[in-house]
Amino acid sequence: MRLRKRPLTRALTCIKSEDARNERLGKAAGEINEKPAPEDSDASPSVRQVYQALVQTYGERNRRPTGRSVLEALVRTILSQNTTDKLSGAAYRALRSRYKDWADVLHAPVGEIEETIRIGGLARTKAQHIQDILRELEHNAATTGTDTDWTQGLEFLRNVPTAQVMEYLTRYPGVGPKTAACVAMFTLERDDSFPVDTHIFRLAKRLGWVPNGHTREQAQVDLENLIPSTLHYPMHILMIEHGRKVCTARGPRCQHCKLAGLGCPSATQDTESTPV
């Protein structure tokens, strides 16, 4: 599969300048004030309040360099789609154990790759997407006549703005805004990226941080603008942990949630009927 080429341009026009971000968040005297109330609630906890409560509950979350190439990070993130960390990790280990390098993965029968990564789910689709990306990288190296290893063909993304990283990666099949944002946040160590998974999406909606009717992709933009960039990494980790342990899809444990005491508009004693 050959990807249509186009120049790298800004892909996320909603990434604001710091001044615009500050105006929207209503910073004053170094404090982050509350976001205007969502349409269906009187008030929502501020980002700073939620962050402090989550840190009190789970502790600080500091960035840890992954040491991974951009290609490795992209493949790992594709394998993580619609499955658990445990299963996606097992799928990646199986892939790297069976094939000595990315060239072997590229030239293997797609059905063989599918069988290798089956434990991670959606194996046929993921196998095809991985090979499509590898094929494109090999083709790019051949047509440009570069002497570098084609498996390093994504490393240039370390030196371009995040908006261009997002546009470039989302050209590939199977790479949406969340997958691209994960690569940007964890491997490229960008503070202006905020991936939104199912746990973050659920928690943000319950807090009133995402307008009614917004999709997960729209929520990614909402939260990138709402949450200060310096908090993107720790808030991402903390919100996922809280979504898994307390603010669950079914039977959220509101009576044990510190955010309920901050005025979470979805907090209820009737935990079975709390909307997702």
Buried (B, 14 or more C-beta within 10 A) or exposed (E): EEBEEEEBEEBBEEBBEEEEBBEEBEBEEEEBEBBEEBEEEEBBBBBBBBBBBBBEBBEEBEEEEEEBBBBBBBBBBBBBBEBEEEBBBBBBEBBBEBBEEBBEBBEBEEEEBBBBBBBBBBBBBBBBBBBBBBBBBBBBBEEEEEEEEBBBBBEEBEEEBBBBBBBBBBBBBBBBBBBBBBBBBBBBBBBBBBBBBBBBBBBBBBBBBBEEEBEBEBBBBBBBBBBBBEBBBBBBBBBBBBBEBBBBEEEBEBEEBBBBEBBBBBBBEEBEEBEE
